[in-house]
Amino acid sequence: MLWLRTPEAKAELNIPPEVTPASALCIGYSAHIPDAPARGTPAIIWSD
């Protein structure tokens, strides 16, 4: 996450310049839950 260490990103997120972020966490809920994709019937292979 090198972009998080740029001065522009730090300024936008109110991160002090002397702090080096190590990771980002996304917390919250999405506004819309997408529909699940259709699943096909799995192939069944019988072995003797």
C-alpha distance (Angstrom), angle and dihedral (degrees) to the residues before:
residue distance angle dihedral
M1 . . .
L2 3.75 . .
W3 3.83 91.9 .
L4 3.81 88.8 66.8
R5 3.80 89.5 62.3
T6 3.81 95.3 56.5
P7 3.81 117.9 108.6
E8 3.82 90.3 -122.5
A9 3.82 93.9 55.1
K10 3.79 92.1 44.2
A11 3.80 91.0 51.7
E12 3.81 92.7 48.3
L13 3.82 92.2 49.3
N14 3.82 94.8 41.1
I15 3.81 92.7 -117.6
P16 3.83 112.6 156.5
P17 3.83 113.1 -111.7
E18 3.82 93.1 -122.4
V19 3.83 92.6 57.3
T20 3.82 120.4 88.8
P21 3.83 112.0 -152.3
A22 3.80 115.2 -140.1
S23 3.81 101.4 -171.7
A24 3.79 144.6 -5.8
L25 3.80 127.4 -125.8
C26 3.79 123.5 -157.4
I27 3.77 110.4 -149.1
G28 3.78 125.1 -179.2
Y29 3.76 142.8 49.0
S30 3.77 129.5 -69.8
A31 3.78 118.4 -114.5
H32 3.80 91.1 -127.9
I33 3.79 132.3 25.2
P34 3.81 108.9 -142.2
D35 3.80 120.3 -130.5
A36 3.78 115.3 -99.8
P37 3.80 114.5 -106.8
A38 3.78 117.2 -104.8
R39 3.78 112.8 -96.5
G40 3.76 122.8 -142.6
T41 3.78 124.6 -137.6
P42 3.80 108.8 -86.4
A43 3.79 118.6 -116.9
I44 3.80 112.0 -111.2
I45 3.77 115.7 -151.9
W46 3.80 116.8 -167.9
S47 3.76 118.8 -153.2
D48 3.80 126.1 -164.3
